[in-house]
Amino acid sequence: MMRIYFDNNASTKLDPEVQAVMADALGVFGNPSSIHTEGRRARRAVEEARDEVAKLIGARSGEVIFTSGGTEANAMALFGAAAGAGSRIVTSAVEHPSVRAPLAEISRRGVQVELIAPDPDGGLDPERFEREIRPGTALVSVMAANNEFGALYPVAKVARLARAAGALFHTDAVQAAGRMHVDVDAWGADLAAISAHKLHGPKGAGALYVRRGVTLTPLTPGGGQEKKLRGGTENTVGLVGFGAAARLARVRGVAEAGSIGVLRDRLEGAVLAATPGARVLGGRGPRLPNTSAILFPGVAGEALAIRLDLEGVAVSVGSACSSGTVHASPTLLALGLSPAEALSVVRFSLSRHSTGEEVDRVAALVPSIVAEARALSTAPLAPAPPG
């Protein structure tokens, strides 16, 4: 059976060029902190990767701090920049859990965290932030692109508001990097998180952009690596892969985004035309070109995802699973969806490897599976046997 992978916002396939570069780097065994020849060779590999990541996001090489991924990068930014009790942080109600969870912990320490709600279509109005960002605000955090339904947010406008109030601005750019033009300097960001495995690089490698002059409290003190912000020997092979993936994303990104967007629109058009009641979340505003979150009223998204998987298609659902219990996504609830509606959302996220043949296959499968599920949910119960 041909497998179709439409869950690229969760993770992407390692690009063959990246894999080849990483295979070569397996022979770079020295510790990058060592001064001998083997150590200098490893250090050179790490710094070349840092240069490539910096170029991808419009940063200086010295402003890139390597981490294990986007979650650690967001935690490093938020815990490192958070002021003490009595200060304020302003963020949105649609942030990734890697932002929500640190901010929840920070709020327990006495910091006031203000959540800005999105509009019903998933957008964020800068005027709502302007009303909340005022002197005494230490940090403002707004993601560049939403991971669940792909909405793009006005980070440059919000960053200007933050700067005017004397606050730092952080953005979770994990879903944005490699899928749209990212320029942290032009945006006015002070802190930005990205991750390799979202742009066809390896898992276990990420980075935090820290604008020159911004001081953070180290999240992981130790041996002084990464400008004393993250102790521990660098993951040389993973970072080499990250650098290669960043270079490919920078070279190919704009052209790929256009072709991926055409496929995404083709998928949406076919599914909506053949599926009564289905609607796209965030479809009226700017979105990532690869992302489509579709609400199928009356159908459990988890059941649809399982059926699609049995047919060879990988997608994700608008819910979170913890300890075997499915919960409606807080992000989708923030859009004003009911819990039942949030649990009826399925996300399709494409990549550079997606094809028209795959799109047509999925577009043919989804309406029939939805119709079958709806028929089963409305079928009358069989009468109980006599006795």
Protein Blocks (a to p, Z undefined) as FASTA:
>chain_A
ZZddfbfkmpccddfklmmmmmmmmmmmbcfkbcbfklmmmmmmmmmmmmmmmmmnopaf
klpccdfbjklmmmmmmmmmpccehiacdddfkbcfklmmmmmmmmmnopacddddddfk
opacfklmmmmmcghiabdcddfbdfklopacdfklmmmmmmmnopacdddfklmnopac
cdfklnopabdcddfklnopaehiacddddehiacddfbgcehpahhlagcdddfklmmm
mmmmmmmmmmmmmmmmmmmmmmmmmmmmmmmmmmghiacehklbccdfkbccdddehiaf
klmmmmmmmnopacdddbddeehiacddfklmmnopafklmmmcccddddfkbcfklmmm
mmmmmmmmmmmmmmmmmpccddddeZZ
